[in-house]
Amino acid sequence: MNERERAATVRRMAREADPDRAIAALFAPTAVRDDLLALVALNGELARIANQVSEPGLGAIRLQWWRDALVRAEEGEATGHPVADAFGAVLARRKLSRERIAGLIDARSFDIGETVMPDTRTLNAYLFDTAGGLFALSAEIAGAEGENRGLIAQAAGQAYGLVRVMRSLPVLAAKGRTYLAADALERAGTTPQDLFAGRSGPGLSGLLAGMREESRAALSEARFHLHGEGMKGTGLDEAGRTAFLPLALVEPYLNALAKVKDPLRDIARINPLSRLWYLMRAR
């Protein structure tokens, strides 16, 4: 596979894995577009592992393969995997945070080893490493300059990540998994077993309403720091802000989630053309 074929393959894999982030990347400067798509594709490959393996040990082996493959690919060795090779080249060019990349991979150990998010603290840490890590690495790729870049990524990851948790609820619950925190479910008067059995109710509805408000609050915080409102010079430059374009979809998804009749069976969606409009407006 030559470089042009590899790039086309990675773009396709990014679109299939995460259409929202992949489309948002198309609005980034040309010089960083393919690097952002390689990051999206990498995250998609890591996220797929939980559905590909039958036991945690096999998942751990695959995660270790990715750790080793990225090291080899960064050094210029061909791994035979288009995403590993593409992102290895990104690492060589961009010198991205090794801590963030390790967090992105390590967080997937939860996916392959657990079926219930034990508590809110663990959920927040997971969102920090996954959704937040993607925003932080995207900002590095885009060459974001400005104070509070890490703070913005953390708030953005919380806002965007909570939306993903709520949207994935029907699919995961049907498989006997949930990313809703067990302690939050208990306070709401329900349990993971209720979710797996398809039993919804006022408690779950109240919990999800609270999560939507939490997502909105995090979105407001991210936007505040992103644009430097009230703090001269602390916002990000224009190139850096493109790394956070997926935030434009948070509010539309929250509105769609609020209209869902059965949160255990209905997946909140937004119109693809509307998605483009939200992203274009946020540029």
Secondary structure, DSSP 8 states (H G I E B T S, - for coil): --HHHHHHHHHHHHHHH-HHHHHHHTTS-HHHHHHHHHHHHHHHHHHHHHHH-SSHHHHHHHHHHHHHHHHHHHTT---S-HHHHHHHHHHHHH---HHHHHHHHHTHHHHHH-SEE--HHHHHHHHHHTHHHHHHHHHHHTT--STTHHHHHHHHHHHHHHHHHHHHHHHHHHTT-EEEEHHHHHHTT--HHHHHTT---HHHHHHHHHHHHHHHHHHHHHHHHHTTTTSTT-S--HHHHGGGGGGGGHHHHHHHHHH-S-TTT------HHHHHHHHHHH-
